[in-house]
Amino acid sequence: MQTQPGSKTMTDNARNVLARLGEAGVVPVVELDGREVALPLAKALMAGGLSVAEITFRSEAAADSIQILREELPQMLVGAGTILNVDQVEMAHRAGSQFVVTPGFNPAVVEACIELDVPILPGINNPTGVEQAMGFGLEAVKFFPAEASGGVLFLKALSGPYPSIRFLPTGGITLNNLRAYLALPNVLECGGSWVVRPALIRTSRFDEITRLADEAVALVARNN
């Protein structure tokens, strides 16, 4: 019987990254129109207590922005999101991305990340996706789109057959439902864009981003 090429235990690097994600509780999902806003945005998040960000590959500024943050703010955990193919994996890796998040489960992308020792959280929203991830030796996955796929109740149901898998719910997560997700033992942390809404970035409302980050951090602390 042929096994998955990536079926192996997670590396120390992957476990360390997952631990840092779990400590943060919330990962801002950031879309940047230009690299020039990457640094002030990251500093605004850090001022609010969030030292992690997922920079989505929805714009051409993504790779450059990741590289800037890795060089200027080495204490920040910076990942690449919305990765769709192996070429983007390699771009993110060259830029210094410390983890990768994908909207769906692409075996080629997962395998490329494993080969490069870049921790990956592939997107799933059903038991089949969970078992695919387990076949590659992964211990954590993105749950997307979270609210549209059953939300908290669905994650509770998955905890029975898959007690060792942790989830990163993303999609429809807000300050109003964040605590309900974080209260689940199988939730590693939550991804959300409400802290870094594009309109706030475009208008340089970094003070508001800091306030929202601080609000999220306070809620996470109350949930622990």
C-alpha positions in Angstrom: 0.0 0.0 0.0 1.4 3.4 -1.0 1.7 6.0 1.7 1.5 9.7 1.5 5.0 11.2 0.6 4.7 13.6 3.5 3.5 11.2 6.2 5.9 11.8 9.1 5.9 13.4 12.4 6.0 17.2 12.8 9.4 18.9 13.2 10.5 21.0 16.2 10.1 24.1 14.1 6.5 23.3 13.3 5.7 22.6 16.9 7.3 25.8 18.0 5.4 27.8 15.5 2.1 26.2 16.5 2.9 26.9 20.2 3.4 30.6 19.3 0.2 30.7 17.4 -1.7 29.1 20.3 -0.2 31.7 22.7 -1.4 34.5 20.5 -5.0 33.3 20.3 -5.8 35.5 17.4 -3.9 35.8 14.0 -4.7 39.0 12.0 -5.3 38.1 8.4 -3.8 41.0 6.5 -4.2 42.1 2.9 -1.8 44.8 1.8 -2.0 46.9 -1.3 1.6 48.1 -1.0 4.8 47.1 0.9 5.2 50.6 2.4 2.4 50.0 4.9 3.7 46.7 6.1 6.0 48.1 8.8 3.6 50.7 10.3 0.8 48.1 10.3 2.9 45.5 12.1 4.1 48.0 14.7 0.4 49.0 15.3 -0.4 45.3 15.9 2.5 44.9 18.3 1.6 48.0 20.2 -1.8 46.3 20.8 -0.1 43.1 22.0 -0.3 41.0 18.8 3.1 39.9 17.6 1.8 37.7 14.7 0.4 38.3 11.3 -0.7 36.3 8.3 0.0 38.3 5.1 -2.2 37.0 2.3 -1.0 36.4 -1.2 -4.0 38.3 -2.6 -1.7 41.2 -3.8 1.7 41.5 -5.4 3.0 43.2 -2.2 2.8 40.1 -0.1 6.2 38.6 -0.5 8.0 42.0 -0.2 5.9 42.8 2.9 6.9 39.5 4.6 10.6 40.1 3.8 10.4 43.6 5.3 8.8 42.4 8.5 11.2 39.5 8.9 14.1 41.9 8.5 12.8 44.8 10.6 10.8 43.0 13.3 12.4 39.6 13.9 10.4 39.2 17.1 7.2 39.1 15.1 5.8 35.8 13.8 5.0 36.3 10.1 3.2 33.9 7.9 1.9 33.7 4.3 -1.8 33.2 3.7 -4.0 32.3 0.7 -1.2 30.2 -0.8 -2.6 28.4 -3.8 0.3 26.7 -5.5 3.9 25.5 -5.1 5.4 28.6 -6.8 3.8 30.8 -4.1 5.2 28.4 -1.4 8.6 29.0 -2.8 8.1 32.8 -2.9 6.9 32.9 0.6 9.8 30.7 1.8 12.4 33.0 0.1 10.7 36.0 1.7 11.2 34.4 5.1 7.6 33.3 5.9 7.5 31.3 9.1 4.3 29.5 8.3 1.8 29.0 5.5 -2.0 29.0 5.5 -4.1 27.8 2.6 -7.8 28.1 1.9 -8.1 24.5 0.8 -6.1 21.2 0.8 -3.7 20.9 -2.0 -1.4 17.9 -1.5 1.3 19.4 -3.7 1.4 22.6 -1.6 1.4 20.6 1.6 4.3 18.4 0.4 6.3 21.4 -0.7 5.9 23.0 2.7 7.0 19.8 4.5 10.0 19.5 2.3 11.0 23.1 3.1 10.2 22.7 6.8 7.7 25.5 6.6 4.8 24.8 9.0 1.5 24.6 7.0 -2.1 24.9 8.1 -4.1 23.7 5.1 -7.8 24.6 4.8 -10.4 22.0 5.4 -14.1 21.9 6.3 -15.0 18.2 6.5 -13.7 15.0 8.0 -12.1 13.9 4.8 -9.8 17.0 4.9 -8.9 16.2 8.5 -7.8 12.7 7.5 -5.8 13.9 4.5 -3.9 16.2 6.9 -3.3 13.4 9.3 -1.9 11.3 6.4 0.8 14.0 6.0 1.6 14.0 9.7 0.0 17.3 10.4 -1.5 18.1 13.8 -3.2 21.4 13.0 -5.4 22.7 10.1 -7.3 25.7 9.1 -11.1 25.4 9.4 -12.5 27.5 6.6 -15.0 29.1 6.0 -15.7 28.6 9.7 -19.1 30.1 10.2 -20.5 29.0 6.9 -19.3 25.4 7.5 -21.0 24.9 10.9 -18.9 26.9 13.2 -18.6 26.0 16.9 -21.0 23.1 16.7 -19.1 21.5 13.8 -15.8 21.7 15.6 -17.3 20.2 18.7 -18.5 17.2 16.6 -15.0 16.8 15.1 -13.4 16.6 18.5 -14.8 13.1 19.1 -13.2 11.2 16.2 -10.2 13.5 15.9 -9.0 14.4 19.4 -5.4 15.1 18.4 -6.2 17.6 15.7 -6.2 21.4 16.4 -8.1 23.9 14.3 -7.5 27.5 13.2 -11.1 28.7 12.5 -11.2 31.5 9.9 -14.1 33.1 8.1 -16.8 34.9 9.9 -14.8 35.2 13.1 -15.5 38.5 15.0 -15.1 39.8 18.5 -18.7 38.7 19.2 -18.0 35.0 18.6 -14.3 34.8 19.3 -14.7 33.6 22.9 -17.0 30.7 21.8 -14.4 29.4 19.5 -11.4 29.8 21.8 -13.4 28.0 24.5 -13.1 24.8 22.5 -10.2 22.6 23.5 -9.5 21.7 19.9 -9.1 25.3 18.7 -5.5 26.4 18.5 -6.3 30.0 17.7 -8.6 32.1 15.4 -7.8 33.9 12.2 -9.6 37.2 11.6 -9.6 40.3 9.5 -11.7 42.6 11.7 -8.5 43.8 13.5 -7.0 44.9 10.2 -9.9 45.9 8.0 -8.6 47.1 4.6 -10.4 50.4 5.1 -8.3 51.1 8.2 -5.1 50.2 6.4 -5.9 52.4 3.4 -6.7 55.4 5.6 -3.7 54.8 7.9 -5.9 54.3 11.0 -3.1 52.5 12.8 -4.3 53.9 16.1 -7.6 52.1 15.6 -5.8 48.9 14.6 -3.8 49.1 17.9 -7.1 49.5 19.8 -8.7 46.6 18.1 -5.6 44.4 18.7 -5.6 45.3 22.3 -9.3 44.5 22.6 -8.7 41.1 21.0 -5.7 40.3 23.3 -7.8 41.3 26.4 -10.5 38.9 25.3 -8.1 36.1 24.7 -6.6 36.7 28.2 -10.1 36.5 29.8 -10.7 33.2 28.0 -7.5 31.5 29.4 
